[in-house]
Amino acid sequence: MTGNLIKYEFRSGLRYIGIIWAALIASALLLGIMLKVMGSVFPTDPQGILALMEVLFNLVPPLLYGIIMVAMIVVTIIIVVMRFYKGLLGDEGYLMHTLPVKPWQLITSKGIVASAVVIISIIAIVLSIFIIAGIQDMRGFADGFKEFMGVFGEEPRLILVIIEVIVLSIFGTMASIYHIYAAMAIGQLTGKHRLLASLGAYIAINIALTVLATVIIVVGDMTGIDVWLSEWLWSIEASVGMNDDGFILVQAGLGAAFVVAVVQLAAFHVITERILSKKLNLI
């Protein structure tokens, strides 16, 4: 049943943003081509109609690209925030909560689709930038890409680091989205001014996490645990002959960040699920 919920969310959530992703790539192509043409055709000091054309070439494609970028950001926010709020805490919640599924399944389907939308939107932005840069200077872009790939030949371990960063980014994105869900679940407990209460809950959770992180850092510094841990990791690097290049430290940092993201994701999910299961207060 969870799979069916995810399919439904994808069909509903991607109906419009899929078009925006395609439009963003198309506008990036248009912008790159226009900038290329402008640089190669127009003289440095244009007159008359050429001057007008250069103004249009300078304004229209970037404006179109910017509008589509803003639209994509807005739709992404709507999918992340409003589909959860209206779908589970608003009028649609009366229908959704009558389905023969558990609250955690509803939350999971919303979270997976929202995370996918955010990640794909980021990929679309990066791809559009690459398209513009590639069209502007294809040879320079190709040379830069070749140098970038050459780095992996010199240091194959970077492939592992990049994979770990990608995995960490995925879980970090999901934790951030579930953070919003937990805040909205807490906010709906107030009955009135739910959005304002949700914003307050989101800020309060951020403050609590910041205070907790600060306490851990201070305790580690006062007890010398941070120094001991650093020396221990350096000793591991030396024992395996890594020439003190910091690779183990990077792995430890990424591992710690991954654990934090997973713990936050699990905690936010449990908070949201418990509130929706025990304290649901639909509008």
Buried (B, 14 or more C-beta within 10 A) or exposed (E): EBEEBBEEBBEEBBEBBBBBBEBBBBBBBBBBBBBBEBEEEBEEEBEEEEEEBBEEBBEEBBEBBEEBBEBBEEBBBBBBBEBBBBBBBBEBBEEBBEEEBBBBBBBBBBBBBBBBBBBBBEEBBEBBEBBBBBBBEEEEBEEEEEEEEEEEEEEEEEEEBEEBBEEBEBBBBBBBBBBBBBBBBBBBBBEEEBEEBBBBBBEEBEEEBEEEEEEEEEEBEEEEEBEEBEEEBBEBBEEEEBEEEBBBBBBBEBEEBBEBBBEBBEBBBEBBBBBBEEEBEEE
